[in-house]
């Protein structure tokens, strides 16, 4: 199994990156490995990978990083880099390779301080691997200062450094950065392709795989989670009941509170294990004494970690809310399809009774207003409006129609 086998519905992009990995392998293997790639090479020092949510931007970037670090002996016999089994591929894919550095937004933005060490490392030679790779998962969240730091590093890269930037669209990245990157655009995988992946790779029953793929409309990660996690299916079922619970003001407020509470609990569960492990690791690195007493002068470092963890919890809560809002949008899209007699496939077949009930009891115009109310809630959350206020305003708008 090669590193490209898990890229669902991205055959064209896989071919382009496999060709670039072959040229990159030849560059490193050749005597003049430190020289820049020739004009005919399909390899370049900076890539911008865009595509809709769920298309697998991060997965594509990690697969390419693994192919660049591949040390399989089959390469000498004409094999394509990216075997998926060698130490270079394995460690790059699971995130432990010393020369593959991943940057993701902790809060709503990637701050300059989050990029400082990474940019510095981009100018160093690979420690153990074939390339120094910087993978920025949320390039659209770079703020002005951090984006300028990345721009300078991309403009003047080290000979063996590769930047992999991931963002939803070209417009989400500064023009000066995207003009210096080779652009790859991913497409949303088909429902059938996602269902086939769940059956082959996860051993999911065909009916469950088809339902998960259809419900998430080609979003690979969400489909995998929905198919494998009973708790995720329960949360989604609860969200799809919300449109039936906003008949009065009290119902609206209760539904909003429950939605926010569920997102908060999700964030808390994810944070407990991760934050505790990070804190203990940092204490050990700083030389904490037996019993947890910290050395003098380390309070500021611990405070920085606490602030980072707080920002991450806030973002996790809002990501969980955004997932619920995405499910709500799909629900009302299905209602609209029924009202208009569209031939578009219904995503939420498991909620067909509720869909038909709302379709009969409202007009297409009111359904569109409800979809707009959900979009308005997402925009309010992006502007850092208090989650409960934003969701309460949305549920009241859903009631009004």
Secondary structure, DSSP 8 states (H G I E B T S, - for coil): --TTTT-TT-HHHHHHHHHHHHHHHHHHHSTTTTS---TT-S--SEEEEE--TTS-HHHHHHHHHHHHH---GGGGGT--S--SSSHHHHHHHHT--TTEEEE--SSSSB-HHHHHHHHHHHTS--SSSSSEEEEETTGGGB-HHHHHHHHHHHHT--TTEEEEEEES-GGGS-HHHHTTSEEEE-----HHHHHHHHHHHH---HHHHHHHHHHHTT-HHHHHHHHH-HHHHHHHHHHHHGGGS-SSHHHHHHHHHHHHHHHHHHHHHHHHHHHHHHHHHHHHHHT--TTS---TT-HHHHHHHHHHHHHHHHHHHHHHHHHHHHHHHHHHHHHHHHHHT--S--S-GGGHHHHHHHHHHS-HHHHHHHHHHHHHHHHHHHTT--HHHHHHHHHHHHHH-
